[in-house]
Amino acid sequence: MIDPQTLAAALPQWGAMLAIAIAAGFVHGFIGVGFPLFATPLFGLLFGWKSAVALLVLPTWLVTLATIVAYRGQADLRGALRVYWPLLAAMPFGMAAGVHALHAVRADVLMLAMAALLVTYLLLDRLGHTDLPWARAHPTLLAAPFGLLAGLTEGALNVAGPVLLMFFLLVELPVATTIVVLGWLFIAGKTLQAAMMAPRGAFDATVLAAVLPLAAAGTGGLLLGLRLRARFDPSRYRGWLKATLAAMAAWLVLRVAIGGAS
């Protein structure tokens, strides 16, 4: 039987975890990405960055699977993968480096590097330098370096989404296809990430006990986000994605500024 004092002490922590999962799931449902993007920094405040990454790998896998189911039949996945296959091929190599970086480099350095990348992209976009006809003409060639970078950020920070969003904004992939391809890339990436982290002892009993509650809360938020998104004009989607990248950059900088990014 669980000690009542132990249970009482854990309840606020569980409440915070589930609230974060619901909010992150809501963002994911509304935008199509965002569960690890927003949940990881917030969990990092509670547990430290390495523990946050370990806690969210498997719940993110399940929330992403729910997203793919929600968008089934809305995109030509086979056609997209024929063009963007280097993303999938390159991500494992970047992820191996990212998992190593997670244990070898200070988390605040990794977060500031990610924020700098996002800000650079948004500034270039603001100045009109991201309208690249050659990127739209040769997306398969461009996919390889972005796949490496996405794998690196996924392994180190649990967030491949921003890099992949930048890529799909550059090549102007349709909305539904963007979300579905991202979903399958996340599924593949999380599976590989879990396989790389398991030998390092990342998934102890505490982490495994949190998987289903966090996934259920995240999926609940996802469904709410999907319902709200259906009421908005799809033409505003690119603006939402850019706002998401800006919010992520600001949060990463704030996360470092308030400390505790270990």
Salt bridges, closest charged atoms under 4 A:
ASP108 OD2 - ARG106 NH2 2.47
ASP125 OD2 - LYS242 NZ 3.08
ASP131 OD1 - ARG136 NH1 2.79
GLU154 OE2 - LYS190 NZ 2.62
GLU172 OE2 - ARG136 NH1 3.53
